[in-house]
Amino acid sequence: MKVLVPVKRVVDYNVKVRVKSDGTGVDIANVKMSMNPFDEIAVEEAVRLKEKGVVTEVIAVSCGVTQCQETLRTAMAIGADRAILVETDAELQPLAVAKLLKALVDKEQPQLVILGKQAIDDDCNQTGQMLAALTGLPQGTFASKVEVADGKVAVTREVDGGLETVSLTLPAVVTTDLRLNEPRYVTLPNIMKAKKKPLETVKPADLGVDVTPRIKTLSVAEPAKRGAGVKVPDVATLVTKLKTEAKVI
């Protein structure tokens, strides 16, 4: 059984992002980049399934610039067997990524695709659902528990009323939530082993996919700074201020 795990290179979650002075986007020059945390959970889950003997091969995939190879090497250090980089300098939007992944799914024929529910840079939460729609595969989103057996995958997901479990017939697409697992610490020996694992590089044109952006970003701005609080002497003054100044009541 083969598992495909898409991973994205994003600004590290510990870094405070800064907007470019011209407002065209986020400044990522000389900023620490790392694997999207939700995708790291997806890689960990795929590797755990392999360790249980359910999965035979884990393939990590990334779409983007050449530096994404570092992210793929991290995925292979966690336990992925090989990696594929769809290399492009174009701005990749969720639909373009889903189309690239669909082309790779057609080529590799995995039984399961596990990816993070969203990326922490754009928070779109769209790629997994779009991929499922394009491939016509069943999907289980926001997974907090995944169990594979007898040609099916049971996905437990958190909903407003508690827990919901859906049973999907393989092949299927699963997106991971934070509570699914805790990714392992990558050791130095595994980092060295990852350098010898195969990493294939392809271009979007090789897959027959047009990645031209469909949405144009007009401007990017930081949220307004929060003003200082004000102390009021009594409830009557508070109500007056909420009515006349804040205009919330």
N, C-alpha and C positions, 0 to 999 in steps of 0.2 A: 504493500500500500504506500502510495506516494503522497506527500503533503507539500503544498506550496505556501510559503510564508512571505508575503510582501512586507518590507520594512522601509521606513522613511527617515531621512537625515534631517534633523531639526535643530534649532538652537537649544542648547542644554537647558533643562528646566530650572537650574539654579541661577541662570543668567538673567539679569534685568534688561529686557530689550529696549532699544532706543530707535526712535523714528528718524529717518533721514531728514536733513535740513530742508530739502526741497519737497518733502511730503509724498514722495513716490513709493515709499515702502519702508520696511524695517532694515536697519543697518546691521549686516551680518559680517562686515569686514573685521577680521581679527577677533571673532567671537567664537567661544567654544561650541562645537557642534557635537551631537550625539544621536543615538537611536531613539526614535519616538518611544516613550515609556510603554504605551499600549502595545506597540509592535514587539517590544522586548518580552512582554508577557506572552504574546502569541508564539514567539520563537521558543520560549521556555515550555509552553504547553505542548508544542509539536515534538520537542526533544523528549519530554516526559512520556508521550505516547510511544515514541520509538524505544525508550528504555523499558516500557511495559511489553514490548514485542508486538504491539498493534500496528506500528508503522515501520516500513523498511527504509525509506529515504525521505530526508527533509531538504527541500530546496528553498533557499532564501532569494528573494527578488527585490531589487530596488530600481527606481526610475529617477534620473536626474544627472547631475554633473559628475565628473570623474571622481571627485572626492567621496562619492557615495560608496566607493570600494572599501573605505575604512569601516563604514557601517556594516557592510556585508561581511567583512573579516570578523567583526565583533559577533555577528550572528553565527558564523562558522565556529568561532571560539566557544560560544554557548553550546553548540552541538549540531548545527546544520551541516549536511554532507557536502553540498556544493552551492554555488551562487550564480545568479544571472544579473547583470547590470544593463538596463536599457539606458544608454548614455545619450543625453541631450542637454543643451544649454537653454532650451526654451522654458518658459514659465509653464509648469504642468498644473493643470486644474483637475479636480476629481474625475470628471468625465473622461479626460484624456488618459489619466492613470488607469481607470477602469477598462478602457479600450485596450491599452497595452497589456494589462493583466489578462484580459479575455483572450488575446492573441497567444499569450504564453500558456494559458490553460488549454487552449486548443492544441498547442504543440506538445506540451508535457503530459497532458491527460492525468492530472492528479485526482485522487479520490476525495481529497479534502483541501480546502483553502482556508487558512486561519490568518486573520489580520486584526490589527488594533481597531477599535470602534471609531477612533478619530485621532487626528494628529494635533499635538499641543500648539502648533504654530497658527493654523487657520481654523481649527475646531469645526471643520465642515461636517464630519460624521456622514459622509456620502459615498465614499469609494466602495465599501463593502456591499452596500445595498445596490449600487449601480452595477457592480460586477455580477451580482446574483441575477439582476434583471437581464443583462446582456447575454449571459451564458445560459439563462433559463434554469438555473440550479436553485434548489430550496435553500433558505437562509435562516440562521439562528443568530440574532444580534444580542449584544451586551451580555455575553456568556459569563456566568460566575462558576459554572461547572460543566465539564465536557466529558462524556463517556461514549466510547466507540465500541460497538459489538454487533455481530451478525449483520453486517452490511448497513447498519444504521448508526446515527450519532444522536445521543440524547443531550440536549442543551438546556441547562437550567439558567434562567434569566431573572433578574430582579425587576419587578414591576411595582406599581403604586400599592397594590393590594397584598404584596408578599413575594412569593416565588412562583414562576411559571416554568414548566418543563415542556419543551417541544421535541418531538421525535422526527428526525430528517432522514430520508433515504439517501445514501451516498451515491454519487458525489454531491457535496454540499459546500456552502460558504458559511463560515462562522466568524463573528467579530467578538473581540475579547473586551471584558470590563476589568476594572482594577482588582476585584476580589477573586479573580480566577486562580491566581497563584502569585508567588513572590520569586522573581527571576534570580537565578543563582549568581554568585560572584564569579567573574571570569578569571581563571588562574593563568599564570604566566606560561606553563607548559601547553595549555590549550590555545593560547594566543600564538605560540610558535607553531603548533600543529596546523592552525587555521591558515598560516601563510603558505602551506603546501597544498591546501585543498583547491580544487579547480574553480576558477571564476571566469565565466563566459561574458563577453561584452557584445551587445548588439545595438543597432540603431532603430529608432521608431520606423524608419523607412523599410528596414529589413522585415518588420512585422506587418507592414502595410497599413500603418496607423498614422493619421494626420493629428498632430498634437497642437495645432493652432489654437490659442486661447479663444474661448467663446464669450468670456466676460472681461470687461476692461475695468481696472481699478482706477478710479478718478483721483483719489487722494487718501492718504493715511495720516491720522492724527492721534496724539496721545489723549487719553481721557482727561477731562477737566480736573484740576486739582481741587481736593475737598477743602471747603472753607472751615475756619475755626468755629467751634461750638460757642454757644452763648448761654450763660446762666440766667434764669429768670427767677424773680422773687416768689411768684405764686402761680397757681393753676390758671387763674383768670388771664394773666399776662401771656402765659404759654398758649392758651386758646386764641387770644387776640393775634399773636404773632403767626400762628398756624393759619389763621384766616386771612390776614392782611398781607403778610410778607411771603410765607411759603405757599399760600393759596392751595392747601391740600384738604381743607375742610370748608 
